[in-house]
Amino acid sequence: MVLRYSMIIVVYLLCFISPLIPGFPRHGAAYGDTYTAVFFATLLIVSLLLIPERRLERGPVASIGESIAWAVCGVFILFILQIVTAMINSAILGQPLASEHTKQVVGLTRNAPLFILAASIIGPILEEIVFRKIFFGSLKKKIGFLFAALISSLLFAAFHFDFSHLLIYLVIGFFLCYVYHKTGRIVVTMFMHAAMNATVVLITLNVPTPSSTGWIHLFF
């Protein structure tokens, strides 16, 4: 399992830094389409590496009904947490409401519509596997829920390179860890994360001034 998880992390990191590879398109639709293809290939490889997990004994998990309730209600809680944390981040810490990371992603989707798949679906799935299932799930067995969630969430926040909004990513990551801890089903947090991202992308793409949705922060 350790080797398999290490391979998944390496594949994810390669996906993350792939735009730095010589010959990778630098701008416009070609950049977005190529990056989307890289995301898709990464998800395929990670899925293949996780196949042996199906044969392993699983711990206690929430019922289907409980999982659906967490998945649906969790999306709304995520947005509430974002709004409250963004207000604190702005009022107390003096950080801007608008997220540069969000602006960059939305700008890319305008030029390369296919990238919506990476930002809204593939990215969230990969992040849940890496930061919740692997980092949080593995650390929780050794150091307990609190510190495992904190470390996982800090890594999740840092990987977005939007340090003026670090608190927001940290809070969202911590809540996703909590939901995974409560349900034992990574698919629940995958749904929550993807639904949140898809909502953000669709809203932001359909308003004339992206800054008006600065209180919504995108994770992928």
Secondary structure, DSSP 8 states (H G I E B T S, - for coil): -HHHHHHHHHHHHHHHHGGGSTT---SHHHHHHHHHHHHHHHHHHHHHHHGGGGGS-------HHHHHHHHHHHHHHHHHHHHHHHHHHHHTT---SS-HHHHHHHHHHHH-TTHHHIIIIIHHHHHIIIIIIIIIHHHHHHHHHHHHHHHHHHHHHHTTT-GGGHHHHHHHHHHHHHHHHHH--HHHHHHHHHHHHHHHHHHHHTSS-GGGGTT-----
